[in-house]
Amino acid sequence: MNARVESQVTAVEADVVITRSLKAPRALVFKLWTDPQHLPMWWGPQGFNCQTCHMDVRVGGAFHLDMLGPDGVVHPCDGIYREIVEPERIVYDGLAEEGHPCGAGLPPHGRVTISFTELDGVTTVRIHAKLRSVADREAAMEQGFGAGWSQTLERLEAYVSSKY
Protein backbone atom coordinates (compact mmCIF):
# COMPACT_ATOMS: atom_id res chain seq x y z
CA MET A 1 0.00 0.00 0.00
CA ASN A 2 2.89 2.39 0.65
CA ALA A 3 4.75 4.13 -2.13
CA ARG A 4 8.25 2.73 -1.80
CA VAL A 5 10.73 5.53 -2.18
CA GLU A 6 14.19 5.07 -0.75
CA SER A 7 15.26 7.76 1.61
CA GLN A 8 17.34 10.35 -0.14
CA VAL A 9 20.15 11.89 1.86
CA THR A 10 21.81 15.03 0.54
CA ALA A 11 24.52 17.13 2.16
CA VAL A 12 25.05 20.78 1.27
CA GLU A 13 27.50 22.89 3.26
CA ALA A 14 26.56 22.32 6.93
CA ASP A 15 23.11 20.92 6.12
CA VAL A 16 21.71 17.43 5.64
CA VAL A 17 18.39 16.87 3.87
CA ILE A 18 16.60 13.52 4.04
CA THR A 19 13.31 12.77 2.26
CA ARG A 20 10.93 9.85 2.11
CA SER A 21 7.46 9.46 0.62
CA LEU A 22 4.74 7.47 2.34
CA LYS A 23 1.35 6.44 0.99
CA ALA A 24 -0.72 7.98 3.77
CA PRO A 25 -2.51 11.25 4.45
CA ARG A 26 -0.38 14.09 5.76
CA ALA A 27 -2.56 14.55 8.85
CA LEU A 28 -1.93 10.93 9.87
CA VAL A 29 1.83 11.14 9.33
CA PHE A 30 1.97 14.39 11.32
CA LYS A 31 -0.03 12.77 14.15
CA LEU A 32 2.32 9.78 14.27
CA TRP A 33 5.21 12.23 14.61
CA THR A 34 3.64 14.30 17.42
CA ASP A 35 1.70 11.77 19.52
CA PRO A 36 3.66 10.17 22.39
CA GLN A 37 1.47 7.07 22.07
CA HIS A 38 2.67 6.48 18.49
CA LEU A 39 6.18 7.91 18.21
CA PRO A 40 7.92 5.25 20.36
CA MET A 41 6.54 2.53 18.08
CA TRP A 42 8.74 3.60 15.16
CA TRP A 43 11.37 6.05 16.43
CA GLY A 44 15.03 5.12 16.01
CA PRO A 45 17.17 3.02 13.67
CA GLN A 46 16.74 -0.72 13.24
CA GLY A 47 17.54 -2.58 16.46
CA PHE A 48 16.81 0.42 18.71
CA ASN A 49 13.81 0.74 21.02
CA CYS A 50 12.37 3.96 22.38
CA GLN A 51 12.09 3.35 26.12
CA THR A 52 11.05 6.82 27.27
CA CYS A 53 8.98 9.39 25.41
CA HIS A 54 8.01 12.75 26.92
CA MET A 55 6.66 15.34 24.49
CA ASP A 56 5.26 18.82 25.08
CA VAL A 57 4.39 19.58 21.46
CA ARG A 58 4.11 23.37 21.46
CA VAL A 59 6.43 26.26 20.68
CA GLY A 60 8.93 26.36 23.55
CA GLY A 61 7.94 22.87 24.69
CA ALA A 62 10.54 20.16 25.14
CA PHE A 63 10.82 16.52 24.28
CA HIS A 64 12.93 13.75 25.77
CA LEU A 65 13.38 10.28 24.28
CA ASP A 66 15.63 7.49 25.47
CA MET A 67 16.65 5.02 22.77
CA LEU A 68 18.00 1.66 23.88
CA GLY A 69 20.59 0.45 21.39
CA PRO A 70 21.24 -3.17 20.49
CA ASP A 71 24.44 -2.93 22.54
CA GLY A 72 22.44 -2.08 25.69
CA VAL A 73 23.51 1.59 25.71
CA VAL A 74 20.80 4.22 26.23
CA HIS A 75 21.01 7.21 23.87
CA PRO A 76 19.06 10.28 25.02
CA CYS A 77 17.36 12.57 22.50
CA ASP A 78 16.42 16.01 23.78
CA GLY A 79 15.10 19.04 21.98
CA ILE A 80 13.06 22.21 22.16
CA TYR A 81 10.22 22.86 19.71
CA ARG A 82 10.68 26.19 17.93
CA GLU A 83 7.76 26.00 15.48
CA ILE A 84 4.71 23.77 15.11
CA VAL A 85 2.42 24.26 12.08
CA GLU A 86 -0.07 21.39 12.02
CA PRO A 87 0.06 19.37 9.75
CA GLU A 88 2.81 21.07 7.72
CA ARG A 89 5.97 21.54 9.75
CA ILE A 90 7.84 20.89 12.98
CA VAL A 91 11.02 22.80 13.85
CA TYR A 92 13.18 21.94 16.84
CA ASP A 93 16.65 22.54 18.19
CA GLY A 94 18.60 19.42 19.13
CA LEU A 95 20.04 19.48 22.62
CA ALA A 96 21.65 16.08 22.26
CA GLU A 97 24.64 14.89 24.19
CA GLU A 98 27.83 16.73 23.28
CA GLY A 99 30.00 13.62 23.33
CA HIS A 100 28.49 12.10 20.20
CA PRO A 101 28.50 14.01 16.87
CA CYS A 102 25.27 12.34 15.80
CA GLY A 103 23.71 12.95 19.21
CA ALA A 104 21.37 9.96 18.91
CA GLY A 105 19.91 11.47 15.75
CA LEU A 106 19.71 15.03 17.04
CA PRO A 107 23.02 16.74 16.33
CA PRO A 108 24.19 18.98 19.17
CA HIS A 109 23.26 22.59 18.45
CA GLY A 110 21.49 21.55 15.24
CA ARG A 111 18.17 22.93 14.06
CA VAL A 112 15.91 20.36 12.44
CA THR A 113 12.93 21.23 10.24
CA ILE A 114 10.53 18.44 9.35
CA SER A 115 8.13 19.28 6.53
CA PHE A 116 5.10 17.26 5.49
CA THR A 117 3.62 17.73 2.01
CA GLU A 118 0.88 15.65 0.43
CA LEU A 119 0.07 15.00 -3.22
CA ASP A 120 -2.49 12.42 -4.35
CA GLY A 121 -2.50 10.61 -1.01
CA VAL A 122 1.30 10.40 -0.77
CA THR A 123 2.99 12.38 1.99
CA THR A 124 6.60 13.40 1.57
CA VAL A 125 8.53 13.84 4.80
CA ARG A 126 11.53 16.17 4.42
CA ILE A 127 14.03 16.40 7.28
CA HIS A 128 16.38 19.38 6.98
CA ALA A 129 19.10 19.42 9.63
CA LYS A 130 21.20 22.57 9.83
CA LEU A 131 24.40 21.98 11.77
CA ARG A 132 26.94 24.53 13.01
CA SER A 133 29.70 23.65 10.56
CA VAL A 134 30.75 21.36 7.73
CA ALA A 135 32.98 19.55 10.23
CA ASP A 136 29.96 18.92 12.50
CA ARG A 137 27.98 17.63 9.53
CA GLU A 138 30.78 15.31 8.42
CA ALA A 139 31.23 13.95 11.95
CA ALA A 140 27.48 13.34 12.33
CA MET A 141 27.30 11.56 8.96
CA GLU A 142 30.33 9.39 9.83
CA GLN A 143 28.59 8.39 13.07
CA GLY A 144 25.41 7.29 11.27
CA PHE A 145 23.17 10.36 11.09
CA GLY A 146 22.02 9.72 7.50
CA ALA A 147 21.75 5.95 7.86
CA GLY A 148 19.98 6.26 11.21
CA TRP A 149 17.34 8.62 9.85
CA SER A 150 16.87 6.45 6.75
CA GLN A 151 16.23 3.41 8.96
CA THR A 152 13.94 5.44 11.23
CA LEU A 153 11.88 6.49 8.21
CA GLU A 154 11.71 2.84 7.10
CA ARG A 155 10.25 2.01 10.50
CA LEU A 156 7.79 4.92 10.17
CA GLU A 157 6.75 3.58 6.76
CA ALA A 158 6.06 0.13 8.23
CA TYR A 159 4.12 1.66 11.12
CA VAL A 160 2.09 3.87 8.76
CA SER A 161 1.15 0.83 6.69
CA SER A 162 -0.18 -0.85 9.86
CA LYS A 163 -2.36 2.19 10.62
CA TYR A 164 -3.63 3.05 7.12
Backbone as CSV, one residue per row, in Angstrom:
resi,resn,N_x,N_y,N_z,CA_x,CA_y,CA_z,C_x,C_y,C_z
1,MET,0.797,-1.194,0.000,0.000,0.000,0.000,0.843,1.262,0.000
2,ASN,2.033,1.209,0.578,2.893,2.390,0.650,3.668,2.572,-0.630
3,ALA,3.845,3.822,-1.023,4.747,4.131,-2.125,6.151,3.887,-1.596
4,ARG,6.905,3.064,-2.279,8.254,2.729,-1.801,9.243,3.663,-2.454
5,VAL,9.718,4.606,-1.712,10.733,5.528,-2.181,11.867,5.468,-1.186
6,GLU,13.036,5.117,-1.651,14.189,5.071,-0.755,14.428,6.462,-0.182
7,SER,14.897,6.484,1.026,15.256,7.764,1.615,16.388,8.367,0.813
8,GLN,16.280,9.634,0.564,17.339,10.353,-0.137,18.052,11.227,0.883
9,VAL,19.354,11.104,0.931,20.152,11.893,1.859,21.068,12.773,1.041
10,THR,20.988,14.079,1.260,21.813,15.034,0.536,22.514,15.937,1.542
11,ALA,23.774,16.235,1.285,24.522,17.130,2.156,24.957,18.353,1.359
12,VAL,24.647,19.527,1.885,25.053,20.779,1.272,25.600,21.664,2.384
13,GLU,26.840,22.088,2.234,27.505,22.889,3.262,27.328,22.226,4.620
14,ALA,26.710,22.902,5.586,26.565,22.324,6.927,25.184,21.695,7.125
15,ASP,24.466,21.449,6.038,23.110,20.925,6.121,23.043,19.488,5.625
16,VAL,22.046,18.764,6.144,21.710,17.435,5.643,20.203,17.444,5.382
17,VAL,19.800,16.956,4.214,18.386,16.875,3.870,18.066,15.416,3.564
18,ILE,17.027,14.908,4.205,16.601,13.520,4.036,15.121,13.545,3.678
19,THR,14.719,12.820,2.639,13.307,12.774,2.258,12.846,11.335,2.106
20,ARG,11.560,11.151,2.335,10.933,9.850,2.111,9.448,10.092,1.860
21,SER,8.887,9.334,0.938,7.463,9.455,0.620,6.719,8.238,1.140
22,LEU,5.549,8.512,1.728,4.736,7.471,2.340,3.320,7.559,1.786
23,LYS,2.730,6.430,1.466,1.355,6.439,0.992,0.427,6.501,2.197
24,ALA,0.153,7.720,2.617,-0.718,7.977,3.767,-1.039,9.464,3.781
25,PRO,-2.169,9.830,4.357,-2.512,11.253,4.451,-1.541,12.005,5.358
26,ARG,-1.295,13.242,4.996,-0.379,14.091,5.755,-0.812,14.230,7.214
27,ALA,-2.086,14.384,7.467,-2.558,14.548,8.848,-2.204,13.332,9.695
28,LEU,-2.290,12.135,9.129,-1.930,10.927,9.866,-0.432,10.885,10.146
29,VAL,0.376,11.182,9.144,1.833,11.137,9.327,2.254,12.167,10.379
30,PHE,1.666,13.365,10.322,1.967,14.394,11.319,1.593,13.903,12.720
31,LYS,0.412,13.279,12.844,-0.026,12.774,14.150,0.943,11.727,14.681
32,LEU,1.397,10.821,13.823,2.315,9.778,14.273,3.628,10.378,14.753
33,TRP,3.972,11.555,14.239,5.212,12.229,14.607,5.069,13.037,15.897
34,THR,3.842,13.395,16.280,3.642,14.302,17.416,2.877,13.679,18.575
35,ASP,2.481,12.429,18.472,1.698,11.775,19.516,2.597,10.809,20.288
36,PRO,2.767,11.029,21.603,3.662,10.172,22.386,3.175,8.721,22.508
37,GLN,1.950,8.447,22.101,1.470,7.071,22.066,1.992,6.335,20.830
38,HIS,2.251,7.084,19.757,2.670,6.476,18.490,4.175,6.554,18.244
39,LEU,4.780,7.677,18.559,6.183,7.905,18.207,7.132,6.795,18.696
40,PRO,6.985,6.299,19.912,7.924,5.247,20.362,7.830,3.948,19.559
41,MET,6.724,3.766,18.838,6.538,2.530,18.084,7.434,2.450,16.849
42,TRP,7.934,3.605,16.385,8.739,3.598,15.165,10.034,4.405,15.274
43,TRP,10.221,5.152,16.321,11.373,6.053,16.428,12.677,5.274,16.609
44,GLY,13.681,5.665,15.859,15.028,5.118,16.010,15.395,4.152,14.892
45,PRO,16.692,3.953,14.699,17.167,3.021,13.671,16.789,1.575,14.002
46,GLN,16.995,0.704,13.031,16.736,-0.720,13.236,17.521,-1.211,14.461
47,GLY,16.876,-2.016,15.291,17.537,-2.581,16.462,17.460,-1.713,17.705
48,PHE,16.943,-0.486,17.569,16.806,0.420,18.707,15.359,0.423,19.167
49,ASN,15.156,0.629,20.460,13.810,0.741,21.024,13.717,2.028,21.815
50,CYS,12.612,2.724,21.640,12.371,3.963,22.377,11.752,3.590,23.723
51,GLN,12.540,3.739,24.782,12.091,3.355,26.122,11.303,4.448,26.825
52,THR,11.678,5.686,26.603,11.054,6.821,27.271,10.635,7.821,26.213
53,CYS,9.448,8.385,26.360,8.983,9.391,25.407,8.148,10.432,26.145
54,HIS,8.720,11.611,26.340,8.008,12.748,26.922,7.984,13.842,25.863
55,MET,6.787,14.328,25.539,6.660,15.338,24.486,5.685,16.424,24.934
56,ASP,6.116,17.659,24.856,5.261,18.822,25.081,5.253,19.572,23.750
57,VAL,4.375,19.128,22.850,4.394,19.582,21.459,3.727,20.953,21.345
58,ARG,4.516,21.970,21.607,4.105,23.375,21.460,5.377,24.196,21.348
59,VAL,5.265,25.377,20.799,6.429,26.255,20.684,6.988,26.506,22.081
60,GLY,8.272,26.230,22.251,8.925,26.359,23.551,8.861,25.098,24.389
61,GLY,8.039,24.141,23.976,7.938,22.871,24.694,9.154,22.000,24.412
62,ALA,9.371,21.044,25.272,10.536,20.163,25.138,10.098,18.733,24.880
63,PHE,11.036,17.950,24.369,10.823,16.516,24.277,12.060,15.802,24.784
64,HIS,11.833,14.600,25.298,12.929,13.747,25.767,12.588,12.312,25.378
65,LEU,13.511,11.680,24.677,13.378,10.280,24.283,14.636,9.558,24.717
66,ASP,14.480,8.346,25.183,15.627,7.490,25.466,15.545,6.301,24.519
67,MET,16.580,6.154,23.686,16.646,5.024,22.767,17.620,3.996,23.336
68,LEU,17.152,2.760,23.433,18.005,1.664,23.879,18.589,0.998,22.643
69,GLY,19.914,1.043,22.527,20.591,0.447,21.387,20.752,-1.049,21.536
70,PRO,21.052,-1.724,20.435,21.238,-3.175,20.487,22.403,-3.591,21.384
71,ASP,23.299,-2.651,21.669,24.438,-2.933,22.542,24.119,-2.690,24.018
72,GLY,22.854,-2.324,24.315,22.440,-2.077,25.690,22.678,-0.667,26.180
73,VAL,23.239,0.200,25.328,23.512,1.587,25.705,22.268,2.434,25.441
74,VAL,21.928,3.301,26.388,20.801,4.218,26.229,21.318,5.522,25.628
75,HIS,20.648,5.973,24.567,21.009,7.209,23.865,19.873,8.215,24.051
76,PRO,20.113,9.287,24.814,19.059,10.278,25.022,18.908,11.203,23.813
77,CYS,17.680,11.587,23.547,17.361,12.568,22.495,16.563,13.677,23.167
78,ASP,17.097,14.877,23.160,16.420,16.006,23.781,16.347,17.151,22.791
79,GLY,15.246,17.890,22.853,15.104,19.044,21.981,14.038,19.990,22.484
80,ILE,14.044,21.163,21.866,13.064,22.213,22.160,12.344,22.547,20.855
81,TYR,11.018,22.513,20.890,10.221,22.863,19.713,10.272,24.370,19.493
82,ARG,10.608,24.770,18.281,10.680,26.191,17.925,9.503,26.630,17.054
83,GLU,8.903,25.677,16.344,7.764,26.000,15.484,6.947,24.728,15.279
84,ILE,5.630,24.874,15.381,4.708,23.772,15.107,3.610,24.353,14.220
85,VAL,3.483,23.851,13.007,2.421,24.263,12.085,1.732,22.977,11.640
86,GLU,0.634,22.642,12.314,-0.074,21.392,12.020,-0.824,21.535,10.703
87,PRO,-0.755,20.581,9.806,0.056,19.373,9.748,1.255,19.534,8.811
88,GLU,1.810,20.741,8.737,2.814,21.071,7.722,4.266,20.968,8.169
89,ARG,4.557,21.373,9.418,5.971,21.543,9.755,6.193,21.475,11.265
90,ILE,7.346,20.916,11.603,7.844,20.895,12.979,9.296,21.377,12.914
91,VAL,9.644,22.324,13.766,11.024,22.801,13.845,11.475,22.666,15.298
92,TYR,12.649,22.056,15.484,13.180,21.942,16.837,14.687,22.100,16.824
93,ASP,15.209,22.483,17.977,16.650,22.544,18.195,17.060,21.305,18.965
94,GLY,18.079,20.606,18.459,18.596,19.425,19.131,19.486,19.819,20.286
95,LEU,19.237,19.231,21.432,20.043,19.477,22.622,20.748,18.192,23.020
96,ALA,21.105,17.410,22.028,21.653,16.076,22.262,23.000,16.139,22.965
97,GLU,23.394,14.988,23.448,24.641,14.889,24.187,25.822,15.377,23.345
98,GLU,26.682,16.140,23.966,27.833,16.727,23.284,28.876,15.698,22.879
99,GLY,28.944,14.584,23.572,30.002,13.622,23.331,29.854,12.820,22.049
100,HIS,28.723,12.897,21.395,28.486,12.096,20.203,28.073,13.033,19.064
101,PRO,28.797,13.047,17.936,28.499,14.008,16.868,27.148,13.797,16.217
102,CYS,26.597,12.593,16.333,25.265,12.342,15.803,24.229,12.651,16.871
103,GLY,24.614,12.594,18.124,23.712,12.945,19.214,22.439,12.140,19.231
104,ALA,22.541,10.842,18.941,21.368,9.962,18.906,20.333,10.467,17.912
105,GLY,20.800,11.004,16.796,19.908,11.471,15.745,19.589,12.948,15.807
106,LEU,19.961,13.600,16.889,19.715,15.031,17.035,21.071,15.698,17.238
107,PRO,21.669,16.191,16.178,23.025,16.736,16.331,23.059,17.880,17.340
108,PRO,24.080,17.884,18.199,24.195,18.983,19.165,24.173,20.330,18.459
109,HIS,23.373,21.227,18.977,23.261,22.590,18.449,22.737,22.619,17.016
110,GLY,22.064,21.568,16.580,21.487,21.547,15.236,20.035,21.963,15.277
111,ARG,19.591,22.598,14.212,18.170,22.926,14.056,17.610,22.004,12.998
112,VAL,16.522,21.334,13.337,15.912,20.358,12.439,14.520,20.847,12.068
113,THR,14.254,20.880,10.761,12.933,21.225,10.245,12.374,19.999,9.541
114,ILE,11.203,19.570,9.977,10.531,18.436,9.351,9.299,18.989,8.656
115,SER,9.247,18.796,7.333,8.126,19.284,6.531,7.322,18.103,6.023
116,PHE,6.012,18.288,5.967,5.102,17.257,5.492,4.281,17.849,4.345
117,THR,4.418,17.288,3.148,3.622,17.728,2.012,2.895,16.525,1.434
118,GLU,1.684,16.755,0.949,0.884,15.649,0.425,0.455,15.943,-1.003
119,LEU,0.545,14.921,-1.842,0.067,14.997,-3.220,-0.534,13.644,-3.573
120,ASP,-1.795,13.646,-3.931,-2.487,12.421,-4.346,-2.372,11.296,-3.324
121,GLY,-2.525,11.624,-2.053,-2.502,10.606,-1.008,-1.118,10.141,-0.591
122,VAL,-0.080,10.749,-1.134,1.298,10.401,-0.767,1.890,11.592,-0.018
123,THR,2.371,11.330,1.185,2.987,12.381,1.992,4.503,12.251,1.912
124,THR,5.141,13.351,1.580,6.598,13.397,1.567,7.066,14.054,2.856
125,VAL,7.912,13.335,3.577,8.530,13.844,4.801,9.921,14.330,4.404
126,ARG,10.213,15.574,4.729,11.530,16.166,4.421,12.149,16.625,5.732
127,ILE,13.297,16.043,6.068,14.033,16.405,7.275,15.227,17.241,6.838
128,HIS,15.288,18.469,7.314,16.385,19.383,6.980,17.104,19.726,8.279
129,ALA,18.288,19.162,8.437,19.097,19.420,9.629,20.180,20.426,9.290
130,LYS,20.189,21.525,10.019,21.199,22.571,9.830,22.155,22.488,11.018
131,LEU,23.396,22.116,10.720,24.401,21.983,11.767,25.281,23.227,11.804
132,ARG,26.110,23.335,12.832,26.936,24.534,13.007,28.025,24.684,11.969
133,SER,28.564,23.563,11.472,29.697,23.651,10.560,29.743,22.415,9.675
134,VAL,30.526,22.509,8.614,30.746,21.360,7.730,31.396,20.227,8.524
135,ALA,32.323,20.575,9.412,32.985,19.545,10.230,31.972,18.819,11.113
136,ASP,31.007,19.558,11.694,29.958,18.923,12.504,29.104,18.001,11.637
137,ARG,28.781,18.459,10.429,27.975,17.632,9.526,28.724,16.358,9.153
138,GLU,29.992,16.486,8.806,30.782,15.314,8.421,30.901,14.326,9.578
139,ALA,31.112,14.834,10.781,31.225,13.953,11.949,29.904,13.234,12.212
140,ALA,28.797,13.954,12.113,27.482,13.335,12.330,27.216,12.264,11.284
141,MET,27.539,12.538,10.024,27.303,11.558,8.962,28.183,10.327,9.168
142,GLU,29.427,10.527,9.574,30.325,9.388,9.835,29.821,8.522,10.976
143,GLN,29.117,9.123,11.925,28.589,8.389,13.071,27.177,7.852,12.836
144,GLY,26.670,7.951,11.600,25.413,7.289,11.268,24.183,8.158,11.176
145,PHE,24.332,9.468,11.143,23.169,10.360,11.090,22.268,10.038,9.902
146,GLY,22.825,9.978,8.703,22.016,9.720,7.504,21.419,8.325,7.513
147,ALA,22.224,7.328,7.828,21.749,5.945,7.861,20.699,5.761,8.957
148,GLY,20.932,6.378,10.104,19.976,6.259,11.211,18.616,6.832,10.866
149,TRP,18.618,8.022,10.238,17.339,8.622,9.845,16.677,7.807,8.747
150,SER,17.447,7.285,7.808,16.869,6.446,6.749,16.177,5.227,7.348
151,GLN,16.828,4.576,8.308,16.227,3.413,8.961,15.004,3.811,9.797
152,THR,15.075,4.957,10.443,13.937,5.437,11.225,12.736,5.668,10.316
153,LEU,12.978,6.255,9.151,11.878,6.491,8.212,11.344,5.185,7.629
154,GLU,12.193,4.174,7.501,11.708,2.842,7.102,10.759,2.296,8.160
155,ARG,11.119,2.473,9.412,10.254,2.011,10.504,8.945,2.793,10.524
156,LEU,9.011,4.109,10.263,7.790,4.918,10.171,6.910,4.403,9.041
157,GLU,7.514,4.097,7.909,6.754,3.583,6.763,6.022,2.293,7.138
158,ALA,6.689,1.391,7.816,6.063,0.132,8.230,4.932,0.402,9.223
159,TYR,5.150,1.335,10.134,4.121,1.661,11.122,2.922,2.311,10.441
160,VAL,3.174,3.224,9.514,2.085,3.872,8.761,1.245,2.815,8.057
161,SER,1.892,1.850,7.442,1.147,0.827,6.693,0.269,-0.006,7.632
162,SER,0.649,-0.115,8.904,-0.177,-0.855,9.857,-1.368,-0.030,10.342
163,LYS,-1.302,1.286,10.143,-2.363,2.186,10.618,-3.286,2.652,9.499
164,TYR,-2.864,2.480,8.246,-3.625,3.050,7.119,-3.814,2.021,6.042
